[in-house]
Amino acid sequence: MIIQRRKYRLLSDEDLVLAYASKPSRDILHVLYERYGHLVLGLCIKYLKQVQNAEDMCASIFEKLPSLIIKHEVRYFKSWLYQVSRNECLMELRKKNPKFSEMEETKIVDEDNIRLEEKKAQEAEIVQMESALSGLKEDQKQCVTLFYLEEKSYQEISIALSMSIKAVKSHIQNGKRKLKIIMEAKP
């Protein structure tokens, strides 16, 4: 059983879901719980506001998971699980509090959407910056990457690239300036 879990731990979420759909296994569910149990619990705490209720909801979601995986075609497990968990929490809030309004639900969903949009914007900015890095001279690119992305000191960069600290500072300053120009020029 432990050997089987080790094998499953190497699979992607989508491969695990496909494997479970074709041959249900508690080991697969255990691996999915290891990966996402804490995230589901965090989401449940956010919605339900009480740890005990959130723990119960998390357990309930993972109890329902086997039948849901078989019933639905799951392409992106993490986002699908998020939606399932969110919907379960919202149904619980409606059930416990009949006055739970659409306005409150919309507020919670809007907050989630804002966070998602912020994350997408950050990812797009990172992709744009990586693309812009290719427009720098090689020395500038290496120095900027080591300094800002890998957080190396001038001394460490100087040793790694076999150049003076003065040259490192110059490449970083010029690279940063050129990077800003490239990023502002792109739409």
N, C-alpha and C positions, 0 to 999 in steps of 0.2 A: 504494500500500500504506500509506504513512504517513497519507494523507488518510483512508483507511478506518479506521485505528486511532483517529484523532482523533474520528471519528464514533462509534465504539464506546465511547470513553472517556466520552461524555456519557450513555450508557445505564446503567440500574440493573443490578445483578447478575442479577436475575430476567429482565430483557429480554435480556441477553447470553446467558443459558442458553437461553432460547427461540429466539433467533436462531441459536445454534449447533446446537440440536437440529433446526431446519428446514434450515439450510444451514451445515455445518461450515466453520470458517475459522480459520486459524492466528492471524489478527489478534485474534479474540475470545479465544483462549487466552492470547495475549500480554498482553492487557489484564487478564484475570483473574490472571495470574501477577504483573503489576505491582502489582495491588491486594493480593494475598494471599500471595505467595511468602514474604515475610519472616515472616508469621504462622505459616505452615506450618513453616518452618524452625525458628522458635522453639519450636513445639510438639514437633517432632522432637528438638530438642536436650534439651528437658525430659524426654522419655521415654527417649531412647537414650543420653544423657549424653556422647556423643562427637561432636564437630563434623563429622568426616569422615563418620561413619555417618549423621548427621542430614542432611547435604547430599545424600548418596546417596538417602536415603529421600524427601526433598523432591522430588528430580528424578524418582524413581520414581512418586511420587503424581501429579505433573503429567504424566507420560507416560501414566498410566492414565486421567487425567481425561477425555479425549475419549470413550472408550468408556463410561465411567461416566455421563457427562452424557446420552448418547444412551439408555443402558439404564434410567436412573432418572428418575422425575418429580421434579424439584428445585423446591421452592417457596421455601425460604430458603437461598440458596447458601452464605452464610458459615457458618451453623450446620451445614449438610450437609457442607461441606468439612472443618470441624472434626472431625465424627464420622468421616468417611472417613480423615482423617489419623491420628486417634487409634487407630482400628481397625487401620490398617496398621502403626503403631508397636507396638501390642500383639501383633500376629501375628509381627512380626519378633523381639520379645523372647521369645516362646514358642518360635519356631523356633531361635534361637541358644542359648537356655538352657531345656532341657526341665524344669528344676526351678523355672522362673518360676511361682510359685504363684498360685492364685486370690486368696490373701490379699494378695499384693503388687499384683496387678491391682486388687483392690477398694480398696486404700489409695490408689492413683493416681486411680481414678475418684471416690472419695469426696472427695479434695482438690479435684478439678475441680468437683464438685457444690457443695462448700462455697463456693468462689469465686463460682460462678454464683448461689447463694442470696444471698451478700453483695451482689453487684452488683444483683440484683433488689430487695433491701431498700433499697439506696441510691437506686435509681431511684424506688421507691415513696415514699420520704421526700421526694425532690425534688418529685414530683407533689403530695404532701400539702402541702408548704410553698408551692408555687405557688398551690394552691387557697386556702390560708390567707391568702396575701397579699391576695387579693381582699376579705377581711374588714377590712382596714385602711382608715383614712381615706386619701384620695388623697395628701396631703402625706407622711404616714407611709410609705405604700407606695413612693412615689418615692424618699424618702431611704433607706429600708432597702434597696431594690433597688440604688440607686447605690452605697451604702456596702459592702454585703456581696457582692453578686453581680458588680458591675462594678468593685469595689475602688477607688472614688473617695475622695479625701480630703474632709474637712469643707469645706476651702476651695473645691475643685472643685465640690462639690455646691452650696455657697452661691452660687457664680457661675452655675452651670447653672440653678438654680431661682429665682434672684433673691430670696434670703432671707438673713437674718443667720446667722452660724455658730452662734450660741446657739440659734436656731430649728431649725437642722439637727440639732444635738445632741439637742435636746428631742424632735423627731419620731422620730429614730432610737431613742432610749431608750424612748419611749412605744410606738412601733411594735414594737420587739423584745419588750417586755413583753406587749403584746396578742397578738402572733404566737404566743408561748409558750402563752398561755391558750387560744387557738383550737386549736393543734395538740394540746394535752393533752386538750381536750374531745372531739376526734374520735377514734373507735375505730381 
